[in-house]
Amino acid sequence: MDKILVTGANGHYGKEVLKALLNNGSDKKNIYAMVRNKSKASELKSLGIQIVFGDYEDYDSLINAFSGIDKLLFVSGSEVKNRITQHKQVVKAAKNAGVKHILYTSQQHKSDDRDSPIYFIIKSHLATETAIMNSGMDFTILRNALYMDMLPEFLGKKVVEEGIFLPAGQGKIAFTLRSEMAETAAVILASHGHKNKIYEISGSSISFTEIAQKISEIKGQNITYLSPDSKVFINAAVKKGAPKMAIKMLAGFAQAAQTGELDSRSSQMEKLLGRKPSQVNEFLQQLYS
C-alpha cells in the first residue's frame, strides 16, 4: 500500500481526511500526519497513525517529513500574504524528497482573470497549480468549493431579526460540507485512476434569495434578502464593529457569486463520493429549526 501523508493535519479538513482514510480501511502504519506543533497532536496520536513535524516555512523539515512518502495531500496554507512562497517551497521539497503523487487543495474558480473579486485569494492557488503541474510529479488538483460550514458567517448572527444583507445579487454558490470534501479527498488518496486530473469538488448551487426563502419556511416568518453595493455593505459592517479585512474578503466572495464564479454544475464529487453531497437546505434545517 502507498504511504500517504496529509499536511495541515491539525486543521479541521486535515483531521477529517485522516479519519475518512481510517474509516475506509487504510492501514494506520501507512498514514502520516504532518503537524507544525507536535504538542497539539494528541487527538491525532489517539488515531494510531504516524506523526511527523513539518513547517511550510522550514524547507529541511519538509524534506524530512516527505521522505519515503508515495502520495502527499498538500492542504493549502492559511497565510494568504506569504502563501505563494510557502507553497512553491512545499512543491520543491516534495519533488526533491521523491514524492510520486501530489494532491493539492485548490479553490474553485472559473478563470485566472485579475479583475476577479477574489483574485487576491485565487492568485496563490493559480501559482501553486502551475508549480505542481510543472514539477514532473503526478498530480491531482482538488478545486474545492466554499465550505457550507462557513455559511453562518455570510448570513450573520442576526439573520432572523435583520435578514440577509450581502452584495451577491442573484448569484449562486456551491456551498459544500467540509467533512464530505475531506471524505472525497480520502477516496482519491486510497484509490487509483486520478493521476494528472483536476476535480471540481462541489455540491449543488444555491442563491441567497433561495436561502432566505428556506429560512423563512423554517422560522415561519419573512426573512428578507437585500443585495447592496459592495462599498455600502463594507461600510455598514465596519460601523457595526466587524474587522475590515474579514468583511472585505466576505464582500469579495459575494461579488464573485454575483458574477457566477462560485456556481457549479459539476457532478464529479457525486461520482467520487458515490452519493449526492449534502444540500444547503438540510444544513439550514439543522441550523435554524
C-alpha positions in Angstrom: 0.0 0.0 0.0 1.1 3.6 -0.7 2.4 5.6 2.2 0.1 8.6 2.4 0.9 11.9 4.2 -1.6 14.7 4.9 -0.3 18.2 5.7 -2.2 20.6 7.9 -3.3 17.6 9.9 -4.3 19.6 13.0 -6.8 21.6 11.0 -10.4 20.6 10.6 -10.1 19.5 7.0 -6.9 17.5 7.5 -8.3 15.6 10.5 -11.4 14.8 8.6 -9.3 13.3 5.7 -7.3 11.2 8.1 -10.4 9.9 9.8 -12.0 9.1 6.5 -8.9 7.2 5.4 -9.2 5.0 8.5 -12.9 4.5 8.1 -12.3 3.3 4.6 -9.9 0.6 5.9 -6.5 2.2 5.2 -3.6 0.7 7.2 -2.6 3.0 10.1 1.0 2.1 9.6 1.0 3.8 6.2 -0.8 7.0 7.1 1.3 10.0 8.1 0.0 13.3 9.6 2.2 16.4 9.3 1.9 19.0 12.0 3.7 22.2 12.9 3.3 21.6 16.6 3.6 18.1 18.0 2.4 19.1 21.4 -1.1 19.8 19.8 -1.3 16.4 18.1 -2.8 14.4 21.0 -6.0 13.7 19.1 -4.1 12.5 16.0 -1.9 10.3 18.2 -5.0 8.6 19.5 -5.8 7.5 15.9 -2.7 5.3 15.9 -1.2 7.0 12.8 2.3 8.3 12.3 3.0 11.9 13.3 5.8 13.9 11.6 6.9 17.5 12.0 6.9 19.9 9.1 6.5 23.7 8.6 5.9 25.3 5.2 8.5 27.9 6.2 11.2 25.3 7.0 12.5 23.5 3.9 14.6 21.0 5.8 11.6 19.9 7.9 9.6 19.4 4.7 12.3 17.2 3.2 12.4 15.1 6.3 8.6 14.8 6.5 8.1 13.9 2.9 11.0 11.3 2.6 9.6 7.9 1.8 6.1 9.2 1.0 4.2 8.0 -2.1 1.1 10.2 -2.0 1.1 13.7 -0.5 -2.1 15.6 0.2 -0.9 19.2 0.3 -3.5 21.2 2.2 -3.2 24.9 1.2 -1.8 27.2 3.9 -3.9 29.8 5.7 -1.4 32.7 5.4 -2.6 34.5 2.3 0.2 37.1 2.3 3.1 34.6 2.1 1.2 31.7 0.6 2.9 31.6 -2.9 6.4 31.5 -1.4 5.4 28.8 1.1 3.6 26.7 -1.5 6.4 26.8 -4.0 8.7 25.6 -1.2 6.4 22.7 -0.4 6.2 21.6 -4.1 10.0 21.8 -4.4 10.5 19.8 -1.2 8.0 17.2 -2.3 9.8 16.8 -5.7 13.2 16.6 -4.1 12.1 14.2 -1.4 10.8 11.7 -4.1 7.1 12.1 -3.6 5.4 10.2 -6.5 1.9 11.8 -6.5 0.9 15.2 -5.0 -2.7 16.2 -4.4 -3.5 19.9 -3.7 -6.5 21.6 -2.2 -7.1 24.5 -4.5 -10.0 26.9 -4.7 -12.9 26.6 -7.2 -12.5 29.3 -9.9 -13.6 29.9 -13.4 -10.6 31.8 -14.8 -7.3 33.5 -13.9 -8.8 36.9 -14.5 -7.0 39.6 -12.5 -10.3 41.6 -12.3 -11.9 38.8 -10.3 -13.2 40.0 -6.9 -11.4 37.1 -5.3 -8.1 37.3 -7.4 -6.3 38.2 -4.2 -7.0 34.7 -3.0 -7.1 32.8 -6.3 -3.6 34.1 -7.4 -1.8 31.9 -4.9 -3.8 28.8 -5.9 -3.1 29.5 -9.6 0.7 29.9 -8.9 0.7 26.6 -6.8 -1.2 24.7 -9.5 1.3 25.8 -12.1 4.3 24.9 -9.9 2.8 21.4 -9.3 2.0 20.8 -13.0 5.5 21.8 -14.0 7.2 19.7 -11.3 7.1 16.4 -13.1 5.3 14.7 -10.3 1.9 13.0 -10.9 -0.8 15.4 -9.6 -4.4 15.7 -8.7 -5.9 19.2 -8.2 -8.9 19.4 -5.9 -10.7 22.7 -6.7 -12.8 22.9 -3.6 -16.0 25.0 -3.4 -16.8 27.2 -0.4 -17.3 25.3 2.9 -21.0 25.1 3.8 -19.8 25.2 7.4 -18.9 28.9 6.8 -22.5 29.8 5.6 -23.4 31.3 9.0 -20.6 33.9 8.5 -22.2 35.0 5.3 -25.6 35.2 6.9 -24.6 36.9 10.2 -25.7 36.3 13.8 -28.9 38.2 13.5 -30.2 36.8 10.2 -33.6 36.0 11.7 -34.0 39.5 13.2 -32.4 41.6 10.4 -32.4 39.4 7.3 -29.6 38.7 4.8 -27.5 41.7 3.7 -24.9 40.8 1.1 -23.7 42.1 -2.3 -24.3 38.8 -4.1 -27.2 39.7 -6.3 -28.9 36.6 -7.7 -25.6 34.7 -8.0 -25.3 31.2 -6.7 -22.7 29.5 -4.6 -22.0 25.7 -4.5 -21.6 25.5 -0.7 -20.3 22.1 0.3 -19.8 20.4 3.6 -16.1 20.3 4.7 -16.4 16.8 6.0 -17.7 15.5 2.7 -14.9 17.3 0.8 -12.5 15.6 3.1 -14.2 12.2 2.5 -13.9 12.8 -1.2 -10.1 13.5 -0.9 -9.7 10.3 1.1 -11.4 8.3 -1.6 -9.0 9.7 -4.2 -6.0 9.1 -1.9 -7.0 5.5 -1.3 -7.8 4.6 -4.9 -6.2 4.7 -8.4 -7.1 6.4 -11.7 -6.6 10.0 -10.5 -3.2 10.9 -11.9 -2.9 14.3 -13.7 -6.5 15.2 -13.2 -8.4 18.3 -12.0 -11.6 17.8 -10.0 -14.2 20.3 -9.0 -15.2 19.3 -5.5 -18.6 20.9 -5.1 -22.2 20.3 -4.3 -25.3 21.9 -5.8 -25.5 25.7 -6.1 -28.0 28.0 -4.3 -28.7 31.7 -4.2 -29.2 33.9 -1.2 -32.8 34.5 -2.3 -33.4 30.8 -2.1 -31.6 30.7 1.3 -33.8 33.5 2.7 -36.9 31.6 1.4 -35.8 28.4 3.2 -35.1 30.1 6.5 -38.5 31.8 6.2 -40.1 28.4 5.9 -38.2 27.0 8.8 -38.8 30.0 11.1 -42.4 30.7 10.0 -41.6 34.4 9.3 -40.4 36.5 6.4 -36.6 36.7 6.1 -35.5 39.4 3.8 -32.6 39.5 1.4 -31.1 42.8 0.3 -28.1 43.0 -2.1 -26.4 46.4 -1.6 -23.4 47.9 -3.4 -20.2 46.3 -2.1 -18.9 49.6 -0.6 -22.3 50.1 1.2 -22.0 46.6 2.6 -18.4 47.0 3.8 -19.1 50.4 5.4 -22.2 49.2 7.2 -20.4 46.1 8.6 -17.4 48.0 9.7 -19.6 50.6 11.5 -21.1 47.7 13.5 -17.6 46.7 14.6 -16.7 43.9 12.1 -13.0 43.5 11.2 -12.4 45.3 7.9 -10.2 42.6 6.3 -12.7 39.9 7.1 -15.5 41.9 5.7 -13.6 42.8 2.5 -13.0 39.0 2.0 -16.7 38.3 2.5 -17.6 41.0 0.1 -15.2 39.6 -2.5 -16.8 36.2 -2.3 -20.3 37.7 -2.5 -19.3 39.7 -5.6 -17.7 36.6 -7.1 -21.0 34.8 -6.6 -22.8 37.6 -8.4 -20.5 37.2 -11.5 -21.1 33.4 -11.5 -17.6 32.4 -10.4 -18.8 30.2 -7.5 -21.6 28.5 -9.2 -21.2 24.8 -10.1 -23.0 22.2 -12.1 -20.2 19.6 -11.7 -21.2 16.0 -10.8 -17.5 15.0 -10.2 -17.9 15.0 -6.4 -21.1 12.9 -6.5 -19.3 10.3 -8.7 -16.2 10.1 -6.5 -18.3 10.0 -3.2 -20.8 7.5 -4.6 -23.8 9.6 -3.4 -25.2 13.1 -3.7 -23.4 15.7 -1.4 -25.5 17.2 1.4 -27.8 20.0 0.4 -27.8 23.5 1.9 -31.5 23.2 2.7 -30.7 20.3 5.0 -27.9 22.3 6.7 -30.3 25.3 7.2 -32.9 23.0 8.7 -30.4 21.8 11.3 -29.2 25.3 11.9 -32.5 27.1 12.4 -35.1 24.6 13.4 
